[in-house]
């Protein structure tokens, strides 16, 4: 759910960089899981808290994955935090 490979390929390579569809999909599913564990799903998720949860989003590829999800409208970003766009996923169950 969320997006498919056609959507992923519609994002320009200047934004996507060298990240892979499967990695971006995995990151998105993990972000949803972290967000659903929070009391308020629209609370920002800090990159530091992702690291403590075992989700590594570092380097150029990590940055490209975040930019790709933002370009698809699935997340919003602000100062080292990620805010989930809950309208895109709240109807699905994990």
N, C-alpha and C positions, 0 to 999 in steps of 0.2 A: 504494500500500500504506500501511498505518498507520491511516488513518482516511478517512472519506468525508464528503460534505456533510451527510448526515443526522446523523452524529456531531457535526460542527462546529456544526450548528444546535441540537443538544441542550444545548450549553453556554449558560448564561444570558448575556444581553446585558450584564449588569453585569460579567461577567468578560471576555467577548469584546470589548467596546467597539466600536470602529468598524473593526476589522481584517476583511479579506476572506478567504474560504476559500482562494483561489488563493495569496495571500501567505503564509498560515500553512502551506499545503502545501509551498510553495517553501522556506520557512525550515526546515521539518522535513527535507526531502530534503537540504538543505545541511548541517544538523546531523549527519545520518547519514553523509554523505560525509566530514565533518571527523572524526567519531568513528572511522570505519573506517580513516582514515589513521594514527590513533594505534596504538601497540603494544597497549595495553590499552583495550578499547572502553568500559570503565566508568570511565575516568579523567574527572575533571571538566573541562569546557571553559569557560575563562574568557571573559567577554564581551569583554575586551580582545583575546584571541586571535582571536575571531570578527571583530572589527574589522580586524585585520591580514590576515585571510583574505578580506576584502572583503565580509563579511556585516554589514550595518548593522542593529542592533537597538537603536534609540534612541527616545526620546520616548514618548508615551502609546500610540501604535499598536504600537511594538516591545514595550513592556511588556505590552500586551494579548495580543499573539501568544504571548509566553512563558507568560502565565497560562493561555491557552487550551490550549496543549500540555500544561501541567502538569495542568489540569483533566481532560484526556482520558487522563491516566496515561501519557503517552508520554515525559515527562521529569520530572526532579526538579530543584529549584533550591535553592541554598544560597550566600549571600553572593557575589553577582556571578559565580556559576558555574552551569553547566548540567550535569546528570548524565543521560545517556541511559538509558532503561529498555530494556536490550538484549533482554529477553524479547519485546518487541513487534516487533522488526525483524530479528533476527539470521538468521531463516530466508530472508530476501529477499536478492537480489543487486542491486547497482546497476550 
